[in-house]
Amino acid sequence: MSAELVLAIETSCDETAVAIADADGLPLVSRVASQVRLHAPYGGVVPELASRNHTLDLRPLLESAFAGAGTTPGDIAFVAATSGPGLASSLLVGDTLAKAVAVGLARPFYSINHLEGHLLSPFLNPPREIEPHIALVVSGGHTLLVEVRRVGDYRLLGSTKDDAAGEAFDKVGKLLGLPYPGGPEIAKLAATGRRDAFPFPRSMVRSGDLDFSFSGLKTSARYLIDRLDGVPSGQLLADFCASFEETIVDVLVAKLLQACRHTGLRLAAVSGGVSCNRRLRERAVGAGREAGLEILVADPAYSTDNAAMIAFAAAARRKVGIPPSPLDGDIDPNRRLA
C-alpha cells in the first residue's frame, strides 16, 4: 500500500468518526459510531455523555478503519481532525488524539473547520474538481450561505440570526412529541401530508439580504398546536409536518437562488445534515434546473457528521499548498469559516 494516505478524526458533537482516504481525499474507509440512542432520552446532546463515549469509541473505530482499509499507521502521510466549531469537550477528544498520532508518526497535522468539511463534501461523491460556487450549509447548528472562491478562500454571504434550520426541525419535533432527532421524524410524516395545509410564515424570504431566521417559525408552530387544542394526530399531524417542512425548504431554496443571482455564479452546492431531507434535495435540484443552474447535493453518506469529509477537506488544502497546522493550536468551539 502506498504511503500517501490521510487519517481523519471527527468528534465535533455526538458522532464519533474515523476515515482513511487516499491522497486526493477519496475515502477507502469511513466509520461512524452514532450516539443518537444515548442522547434520545434527554431530547438533545449531553456534552459530558458525548465526550465520554468519544473516548470509548475511538480506539475500536481506528482499529476497524485500519483493518477495513488493509493498511497500517505507517502508511499514513498526514493526519487531520476537526478543531471547531462544536462542543469543546467533544472537540478536545478527537483533536488531541489526532495530534498524538501525528507526533507519534512524525506526520503533518491539519486542523480542519467542521463547516469546511461540510461545504466541500458535495464534491466528494462523485468526485470532481472544486470550482467557484455558492455553498448552502444546513445542519442542526448552522445555516450558512458562502461564496467559495477556491479551497481556503470563502466569503460569508448570509447566516441565521437565531435558530438554524435543523434546530427548528428538532425543536418542533420535540413540541410534537416525536422521537429525537425530530427532523427525520418530521420528514417521514410529511411524506403523506398536504404541504399547503397550514400557512406558516416564511421569515426573511424577502428581506433583501441573504440571512435567515427560523425562531418565528418555531413560535408559529407552537401557537398552531395551541389552536389545534394540542398535538395533532393522524392525517392532521402529517399535514402539519408537510406544511412545516415545505416552509423551511421554501426559504432555503429561495435564498440559495438569490445568492446565485447576487454573485452571478452558476454552480451551487447543498450540504450538512439537513441536506439529507428528500424534499430539500428535490426542490433545490429542480429549482436550479429551472433557473439554469447546476446544483450539487452532498451524498447522504457524507451529509451528517463524518470523518470522510474532514479527510477530503485536508487533502484539498494540502493539494493547493496550504501548509499544515501547528501542533500547539487550540480547538475553537466557535470557530468561524470566513
C-alpha positions as CSV (number, residue, x, y, z in Angstrom):
1,M,0.0,0.0,0.0
2,S,1.4,3.4,-1.0
3,A,2.2,5.7,2.0
4,E,0.1,8.6,0.7
5,L,-2.9,8.2,2.9
6,V,-4.7,10.6,5.2
7,L,-6.2,9.6,8.6
8,A,-9.0,11.9,9.7
9,I,-10.9,12.1,13.0
10,E,-14.2,13.9,13.6
11,T,-15.7,14.4,17.1
12,S,-17.3,17.8,17.0
13,C,-20.6,16.8,18.6
14,D,-22.1,13.4,19.2
15,E,-20.9,11.3,16.3
16,T,-17.5,9.6,16.6
17,A,-16.0,9.2,13.2
18,V,-12.8,8.0,11.6
19,A,-11.8,7.8,7.9
20,I,-8.8,6.7,5.9
21,A,-8.6,8.3,2.5
22,D,-6.2,8.4,-0.4
23,A,-4.0,11.5,-1.3
24,D,-7.0,13.1,-3.1
25,G,-9.2,12.7,0.0
26,L,-11.3,9.9,-1.5
27,P,-12.3,7.5,1.3
28,L,-11.0,4.0,1.5
29,V,-12.9,3.5,4.8
30,S,-15.3,5.7,6.7
31,R,-16.5,4.6,10.1
32,V,-19.1,6.4,12.3
33,A,-20.3,5.4,15.7
34,S,-23.6,7.1,16.4
35,Q,-24.7,8.3,19.8
36,V,-28.3,9.1,18.9
37,R,-29.8,6.3,21.2
38,L,-27.7,7.5,24.1
39,H,-28.9,11.1,23.9
40,A,-32.5,10.4,22.8
41,P,-33.9,10.1,26.4
42,Y,-32.7,13.6,27.0
43,G,-34.1,15.1,23.9
44,G,-30.7,16.5,22.9
45,V,-27.0,16.1,23.1
46,V,-25.5,15.9,26.6
47,P,-21.9,17.2,26.3
48,E,-20.4,15.1,29.1
49,L,-22.0,11.9,27.8
50,A,-20.8,12.7,24.2
51,S,-17.2,13.3,25.2
52,R,-17.1,10.2,27.4
53,N,-18.3,8.0,24.5
54,H,-15.9,9.5,22.0
55,T,-13.1,8.3,24.3
56,L,-14.6,4.8,24.4
57,D,-15.4,4.5,20.7
58,L,-12.3,6.0,19.1
59,R,-9.8,3.1,19.6
60,P,-12.1,0.4,18.2
61,L,-13.1,2.7,15.3
62,L,-9.4,3.3,14.5
63,E,-8.7,-0.5,14.6
64,S,-11.7,-1.2,12.4
65,A,-10.7,1.5,9.9
66,F,-7.1,0.3,9.5
67,A,-8.4,-3.3,9.1
68,G,-11.0,-2.3,6.6
69,A,-8.5,-0.3,4.5
70,G,-6.0,-3.1,4.7
71,T,-3.3,-0.7,5.8
72,T,-1.2,0.2,8.9
73,P,-0.4,3.5,10.6
74,G,3.0,3.6,8.8
75,D,1.2,4.2,5.5
76,I,-0.4,7.4,6.8
77,A,1.1,10.5,5.1
78,F,-0.8,13.2,7.1
79,V,-3.4,13.4,9.9
80,A,-6.4,15.6,10.2
81,A,-9.0,16.4,12.8
82,T,-12.0,18.7,13.4
83,S,-11.0,21.6,15.7
84,G,-14.2,23.6,15.6
85,P,-16.9,24.7,15.7
86,G,-18.6,22.2,18.1
87,L,-18.8,21.1,21.7
88,A,-15.5,21.9,23.4
89,S,-15.4,18.6,25.4
90,S,-16.1,16.6,22.2
91,L,-13.6,18.5,20.0
92,L,-10.8,18.0,22.6
93,V,-11.1,14.2,22.4
94,G,-10.6,13.9,18.6
95,D,-8.2,16.8,18.2
96,T,-5.9,15.6,21.0
97,L,-5.8,12.0,19.7
98,A,-5.1,13.1,16.1
99,K,-2.2,15.3,17.2
100,A,-0.8,12.5,19.3
101,V,-0.9,10.2,16.2
102,A,0.7,12.9,14.1
103,V,3.5,13.3,16.7
104,G,4.0,9.5,17.0
105,L,4.2,9.0,13.3
106,A,6.1,12.3,12.7
107,R,3.5,13.3,10.1
108,P,2.0,16.7,9.3
109,F,-1.3,17.6,11.1
110,Y,-4.2,19.6,9.5
111,S,-6.7,21.3,11.8
112,I,-10.0,21.4,9.8
113,N,-13.0,23.6,10.2
114,H,-16.1,21.3,10.6
115,L,-18.0,23.7,8.3
116,E,-15.4,23.5,5.6
117,G,-15.8,19.7,5.7
118,H,-19.5,20.1,5.0
119,L,-19.2,22.8,2.3
120,L,-16.7,20.8,0.3
121,S,-18.5,17.4,0.7
122,P,-20.8,17.7,-2.4
123,F,-17.6,17.4,-4.5
124,L,-16.6,14.1,-2.7
125,N,-19.0,11.6,-4.3
126,P,-19.0,11.5,-7.2
127,P,-15.5,13.1,-7.1
128,R,-14.9,16.3,-9.1
129,E,-12.7,19.3,-9.1
130,I,-13.8,22.0,-6.6
131,E,-14.9,25.1,-8.6
132,P,-16.1,28.5,-7.6
133,H,-19.7,28.1,-6.3
134,I,-22.3,29.1,-3.8
135,A,-22.4,26.7,-0.8
136,L,-25.6,26.3,1.3
137,V,-24.6,24.5,4.6
138,V,-27.7,23.4,6.6
139,S,-27.3,21.5,9.8
140,G,-28.6,21.4,13.3
141,G,-26.3,24.2,14.4
142,H,-25.7,26.1,11.3
143,T,-27.5,27.6,8.3
144,L,-25.0,29.5,6.1
145,L,-24.6,30.8,2.5
146,V,-21.0,31.0,1.5
147,E,-19.3,32.1,-1.7
148,V,-16.5,29.6,-2.4
149,R,-13.8,31.2,-4.5
150,R,-11.3,28.4,-4.1
151,V,-10.3,26.0,-1.4
152,G,-9.5,28.0,1.7
153,D,-11.0,31.2,0.3
154,Y,-14.5,31.7,1.5
155,R,-16.8,34.7,1.8
156,L,-19.8,34.5,4.1
157,L,-22.9,35.9,2.4
158,G,-25.6,35.1,5.0
159,S,-26.3,33.1,8.1
160,T,-29.1,32.6,10.6
161,K,-30.0,35.3,13.0
162,D,-31.3,32.8,15.6
163,D,-32.2,29.1,15.2
164,A,-30.6,27.1,12.4
165,A,-33.0,25.1,10.1
166,G,-32.0,21.8,11.7
167,E,-32.6,23.2,15.1
168,A,-36.0,24.4,14.1
169,F,-36.9,20.9,12.8
170,D,-35.7,19.2,16.1
171,K,-37.4,21.7,18.4
172,V,-40.7,21.5,16.7
173,G,-40.3,17.7,16.6
174,K,-40.0,17.8,20.4
175,L,-43.1,20.0,20.6
176,L,-44.9,17.3,18.6
177,G,-43.7,14.6,20.9
178,L,-41.7,12.9,18.2
179,P,-38.6,10.8,18.9
180,Y,-35.2,12.6,18.9
181,P,-33.9,13.8,16.5
182,G,-37.1,15.4,15.3
183,G,-36.0,16.4,11.8
184,P,-36.0,12.9,10.2
185,E,-39.3,12.1,12.0
186,I,-41.0,15.2,10.6
187,A,-39.8,14.3,7.1
188,K,-41.3,10.8,7.4
189,L,-44.7,12.1,8.4
190,A,-44.5,14.9,5.8
191,A,-44.3,12.3,3.0
192,T,-48.1,11.7,3.3
193,G,-49.2,15.2,4.2
194,R,-50.5,18.3,2.4
195,R,-47.8,20.9,2.0
196,D,-50.3,23.8,1.8
197,A,-52.5,22.8,4.8
198,F,-51.1,25.4,7.2
199,P,-49.8,28.8,6.2
200,F,-46.6,29.0,8.2
201,P,-44.6,32.3,7.9
202,R,-41.6,32.4,5.6
203,S,-39.4,34.7,7.6
204,M,-36.9,37.0,5.8
205,V,-37.6,35.4,2.4
206,R,-38.0,39.0,1.0
207,S,-35.6,40.7,3.4
208,G,-33.3,41.9,0.6
209,D,-30.3,40.1,2.2
210,L,-29.1,36.6,2.4
211,D,-29.7,36.0,6.1
212,F,-32.1,33.5,7.7
213,S,-34.4,33.4,10.7
214,F,-36.3,30.4,11.9
215,S,-37.3,31.2,15.5
216,G,-40.5,32.9,14.4
217,L,-41.5,29.7,12.5
218,K,-40.9,27.7,15.7
219,T,-43.1,30.1,17.7
220,S,-45.8,29.9,15.0
221,A,-45.7,26.1,15.2
222,R,-46.2,26.3,19.0
223,Y,-49.2,28.6,18.7
224,L,-50.7,26.4,16.0
225,I,-50.5,23.4,18.3
226,D,-52.4,25.5,20.9
227,R,-55.1,26.5,18.4
228,L,-55.5,22.8,17.4
229,D,-56.1,22.0,21.1
230,G,-53.0,20.0,21.5
231,V,-50.6,17.9,19.4
232,P,-52.4,16.8,16.2
233,S,-52.5,13.1,15.2
234,G,-53.2,11.1,12.1
235,Q,-53.6,12.9,8.8
236,L,-53.7,16.3,10.6
237,L,-50.2,15.6,12.0
238,A,-48.9,14.6,8.6
239,D,-50.4,17.9,7.2
240,F,-48.7,19.9,9.9
241,C,-45.3,18.3,9.3
242,A,-45.6,18.6,5.5
243,S,-46.5,22.3,5.8
244,F,-43.7,23.0,8.3
245,E,-41.1,21.1,6.2
246,E,-42.2,22.9,3.0
247,T,-41.9,26.3,4.7
248,I,-38.3,25.7,5.6
249,V,-37.5,24.3,2.2
250,D,-39.1,27.3,0.5
251,V,-36.9,29.7,2.4
252,L,-33.7,27.7,1.9
253,V,-34.2,27.3,-1.8
254,A,-35.3,30.9,-2.3
255,K,-32.2,32.2,-0.5
256,L,-29.9,29.8,-2.5
257,L,-31.2,31.1,-5.8
258,Q,-30.9,34.7,-4.6
259,A,-27.2,34.1,-3.7
260,C,-26.6,32.7,-7.2
261,R,-28.2,35.8,-8.8
262,H,-26.3,38.1,-6.5
263,T,-22.9,36.6,-7.3
264,G,-23.6,35.5,-10.9
265,L,-22.3,32.0,-10.1
266,R,-24.0,29.2,-12.0
267,L,-22.9,26.4,-9.7
268,A,-24.2,25.8,-6.2
269,A,-23.9,23.0,-3.6
270,V,-26.0,22.0,-0.6
271,S,-24.6,20.1,2.3
272,G,-25.0,19.4,6.1
273,G,-27.3,17.1,7.9
274,V,-30.5,18.7,6.7
275,S,-29.4,18.1,3.1
276,C,-30.5,14.5,3.7
277,N,-34.0,15.8,3.6
278,R,-35.5,14.4,0.4
279,R,-37.8,17.3,-0.2
280,L,-34.9,19.8,0.1
281,R,-32.8,17.8,-2.3
282,E,-35.6,17.5,-4.9
283,R,-36.6,21.2,-4.6
284,A,-33.1,22.5,-4.8
285,V,-32.1,20.5,-7.9
286,G,-35.4,21.2,-9.6
287,A,-35.3,24.9,-8.9
288,G,-31.7,25.1,-10.1
289,R,-32.6,23.3,-13.3
290,E,-35.4,25.8,-14.0
291,A,-33.0,28.7,-13.3
292,G,-30.3,27.3,-15.5
293,L,-28.1,26.4,-12.5
294,E,-26.2,23.3,-11.6
295,I,-27.0,22.2,-8.1
296,L,-24.8,19.6,-6.3
297,V,-26.2,17.9,-3.2
298,A,-23.9,16.0,-0.8
299,D,-24.2,12.3,-0.8
300,P,-26.4,11.3,2.2
301,A,-23.5,9.2,3.5
302,Y,-21.4,12.3,3.8
303,S,-24.1,14.8,4.8
304,T,-24.3,14.1,8.6
305,D,-21.1,14.4,10.6
306,N,-18.4,12.1,9.3
307,A,-14.6,12.0,9.0
308,A,-14.5,11.3,5.3
309,M,-15.4,15.0,4.6
310,I,-12.6,16.0,7.0
311,A,-10.1,13.9,5.1
312,F,-11.4,15.4,1.9
313,A,-11.0,18.9,3.1
314,A,-7.5,18.2,4.5
315,A,-6.4,16.7,1.2
316,A,-7.9,19.6,-0.8
317,R,-6.0,22.1,1.4
318,R,-2.8,20.1,1.0
319,K,-3.2,19.9,-2.8
320,V,-3.4,23.7,-3.2
321,G,-0.4,24.3,-1.0
322,I,-1.9,25.4,2.3
323,P,0.6,24.5,5.0
324,P,-0.1,22.1,7.9
325,S,-1.4,23.4,11.2
326,P,0.8,23.9,14.3
327,L,0.5,21.2,16.8
328,D,0.2,23.7,19.7
329,G,-3.0,25.2,18.1
330,D,-6.1,25.0,20.2
331,I,-9.6,23.9,19.5
332,D,-12.2,26.7,18.9
333,P,-15.8,25.8,19.7
334,N,-16.9,29.0,17.9
335,R,-14.6,28.7,15.0
336,R,-15.7,30.8,12.1
337,L,-15.5,29.8,8.4
338,A,-14.9,33.2,7.0
